[in-house]
């Protein structure tokens, strides 16, 4: 697009900024409740809401309280909720068998949400790190995170979540070939309408620290995840990964983290036109909350501005821990 602009004073851009009404008329991007997916943490027990110290305002909730949170989200108009389990250390093993147990935390929470708030979509996380004694997203063999054996386990995990009633499968593991394997398995098992929102461009980022605290993976992790998550210096690779995952059957794609990778969000949307999401990750959330608590920024305004940046970059939606706060503000 080549803009046509008259010379000053015929063109005065400030004319359209004169009032809220005029600014609204020419606004190019807007943020709505429909853009939000709310990530929540589920833990064992009953009647529990346990604060996550590194994420002010975020809780680990027992299954019954997760169901209540879903009812709240549905009432606020939030279209989807995403589950992440805080697994008891005693259930973490090298074979990660708890990952596909029909009665693990995530699968119990799926069923509870569907019973309490049937109109909200339930998204799940597919990766082995919550169940792995090594803290990695895949199996560790002789110090190597192995790909193909991990994909087999992720397929079993996917099917268990689909059987429990998940609407959206969210593979966050970054193993090669897992989207095709998951799609084939879902089709064969009759779960033809289950969507895959692939973490297609997930970077090996330092912004994940508070999340790992929230799911109890920080202490278990040995080494780092750089052999399977992306190098932060790469962008063309992200496009190749997106293309691959779409060709294998992903319905939607995600870039993670968000704000530091808005260029990737923009390139992906411009290149493929597919439903594109970003994850405003725990480190981004924690920085905004900490600065607001110290009085250094206006927390609500920065929260909204940060989310609008995703829409401006081309995202169709955002996973954000701010979702309920944003929904309340947008609904007045």
N, C-alpha and C positions, 0 to 999 in steps of 0.2 A: 504494500500500500504506500502510495506517495501522497502525503497530505497536501491539500491546497489551502493556503492561508493567505488572507489579504494582509496588506501592510497596515501597520499602526497609523492612525487610530481607527481605521475601519474594523480591524480585528482587535478586540479587547477581551482577552480570555477571562478577565475578572467579572465580566457581565454575568457569566453563567455560574459564578460562585457567590452571587449577591445574597442569596437566602437559602435556607434549608430546602425549600420546595424546588428551587432551580437546580441546586446541587444534586438532588435526587433524580431530576429529570435527565441529567447528562451522565449520571454515574455508570461507569462501564462494567463494574463487577460488584456483586453484593453477596453477603453471607446469610444463609438461612438455616433453620433447624434441620432441614432435609439434607444438609451437607455433612451432618455429624455422625460419627460412630464413636460410641463411648467404651473405652477399654476398662475392664474391671478385674479385680483380683479375687479369686475364690480360695478359701481355706477350709479345713475340716472343722467340725464342731457344730454348735447350734447357738443362735442368738449372739453371734460375735461380730463386732465391727472393730477391727484392730488398726490403728493408725500406722502408716508407713512413714517413719521419721524423715527420710530423705525426700518425701513427696508430700508436703503439707496439704492437708485436705483430702488425701487419697487414703482409702481403707482397704484392708483385706477383709472380706466378708464371708461368713459361713453361707452354705447353700440357701438356707431360708432367708437370709438377709439379701443375698443376691437376687432372689425372686422378688423381694420387696423393692429393690433398686430398679429392677426391670419394669415393675408396675409404675414407678415414678418416672422412668425414662419414657415409657409409652404415653403417659399423661402429658409429658412435656413435648411430645411430638418427635422425639429422637427416633429415627427409623431402625437403628441397629445397635446392638451391644456386643462387645467382643470379650471373650473369656480367657483369662490366664490363671493357671493353677499355682498355688503355693503348696507344694507337695511335701508331706512329712518325710524327713530324711531317711526314716526306716524303710520307705517305699522306693528309694532311689537305688537302682542296681545297674550293673553293667549291661544286662540284656534289656533294660528299660521296659519290661513287660507291663508295668502299670500304665504305660502310655495308651495301650489299646484295651485296657480293662473296661467292660461295660459300666462298671460302677466306680470308675475313678471320679475325681472331683469335677472335672469339666463335663463329663457325660451326665452326672447327677444334676449339675447346674443347668445343663441344656434342658433336661426334662422338667425341672422345676420352673424355669422361665416360661417354657411353652405352656405349662399348666396355668401359670399366674398371669402372663401377659402375652397371649397368643398372637397379637398383631405385630409384635416387634420381631425383627429378624435377629437371629443368633449367629454370630460369627465365632469361629474357634481358631486356636493356634495349633499348627502342626509343626512340631520340632521336638527333639528328644531331650532338650536341656532341662526341663522341669523334672524329668524322671531319671536322668543319667547321673550316676555317682561321680562322673568326671566333669559334669557341668557343661558338656558340649552338646551341640545340636545333632550330632551324629555319633555313631559308634566309634570308639577309639580302639585301634588294634596296633600294638607295638608303637604307640605314640602317634600314629596316623589316624586322622578322621576319615574313615573309609566311606566311599560314596554309595556303591551299588547295594551293599548290605543294609545301609541306612535307609535307602529308598524303599526296600522291601518292608522295613518296620514302619515307615511313614505311611505306606499304603494301608497297613493294618490299622493304624491310628485313624486315618481318614475314614475308613469304613465304619469303625466303631462310633465315630462322631456323627456320621450320616445316619446310622441306625438310631442314635439317640435323638435325632431330630434337628441337627444343625442345618441352617439354611445356606451358610457361606463357610467354606473351608479356607483357612488362611495359612498356607505353607510359608513358614518363616525361616526354614532351615538352610536354604541356598545350596542344596545338593543338585547336581546335574541330572536332568531327566525325570525329576520327580513329578512334574506337572502331567506329562504324558502318561506315566504309570498310574497316577491318581485318577485321571479322567477315564482311562480305560477300565479301571477297577470300579469306579462309580457307575459307569454305564452297564457293566456286566452284572452288577448287584442290583440294578433297577433304580438307582438314585440319579436318574437322568436330569432332574431339575435342581440338583445341588450345585451352587455356583462355586467357582474357585477364584478367590482374590489372591493372586500370587504376590508375595514379597519378591518381586522380580529383580529389583535393584536395591539390595540391602547392603549397606556399607559397613566395614569394620570400623565402627565409630566409637569415640570416647563419650558420646552422649547417652549411652545406655546404662550407666552406672546405677542410678536410682532404681531402674526397672529390675536389674539383677538383684538388688536388695529386696525388692517387693516380692519376687518369686523365689527367693532363697537360693539363687544360683551363684552368688558372688563367692562364697566360701568354697563351693565345690569346684569351681572352674580351675583347671590346670592349663597353663599356657594361654594362648589367645585364639581368636577365631579367624585369623588372617588368611588361612588356606582355603576358606570357603566363602567368607563374606568379602565384599568388594573393596579394592584399594580406593581410598578417598581421592586419589589423584586422577581417577579414570572417569570419563563420561561416555566416550564412544562404546565402551564395553557395556554400559547400561542399556544402550539401544539394542545391541546384539542380544542381550539377555531378555529384554522385553519382547523382541521379535520371536525369539525361540519359545518363550512361555505362551505367547498368544497362538503360535502355530501348533503347540501341543495341547491346547484346549483351555487355557486360562480365559475366564470371562472378563476379569478386571485385573489391573496391575497396580502395584504400589511401589513408591519410592520411600526409603527409610534410611536415615532420619529425614526431617522435613526442611526446616528453615535454611540449613547450611547447604541444601541441595535443590534449591528452587530452580536453578538452571536445568537440572535433570528433569524435573517435573515439566518444565516448559518444552524441552526438546522431545520428551516422550509424547506429550499431547499433540504437538505439532506434527510429529513424524507418523503417529499411528492412529490418532483419533479415537482410541479405545478408552473405556472408562478408566480414569486415572486417579489414584488416591495417594495421599501422603500421610505419614505417621508423625504427628508432633510428639516426639518421644520424651521420655521421662526427664532427661537432662534439660531439654528446652522448657518443659513445664516447671521444673524445679528452679531454674534460673529466674523465670518471671515471678514465681511465687516468693522466692527469697528476696528479690529486689523490691517487690511490693510490700512485704512485711517490714522491710527496713525503711520504708518511706521514700525510696529512691525513684520510684516510678508510680504512675497510676495503674494499678494492676488490671482493672477491668478494661481500660482503654488499650493498654498494650496487648492484653489477651485478644481482644477483638481485632486489633490491627495486625497481629501476627497471623491470625487465621485468615483474614482477608488477603494476605499476601499469597496464600496457597491458591485461592480462587483466581487471583490476578495472574499467577503462573500457569494456570490452565487446569488445575485439579478439579475433579467433579465432587470430591468429598475429602474429609480429613478425619483420621482417628485422633482424638484428643481427650485428655483427662479433664479438660475444661467443659466438656459437652453439657452437663447439667447447668452450670453457671451461665454458659452462653445461651442456652435455650431459655432460661428464665429472663435474661436481659432482652432477648429478641422478642419474646412474647409480652414484654412490658410488665 
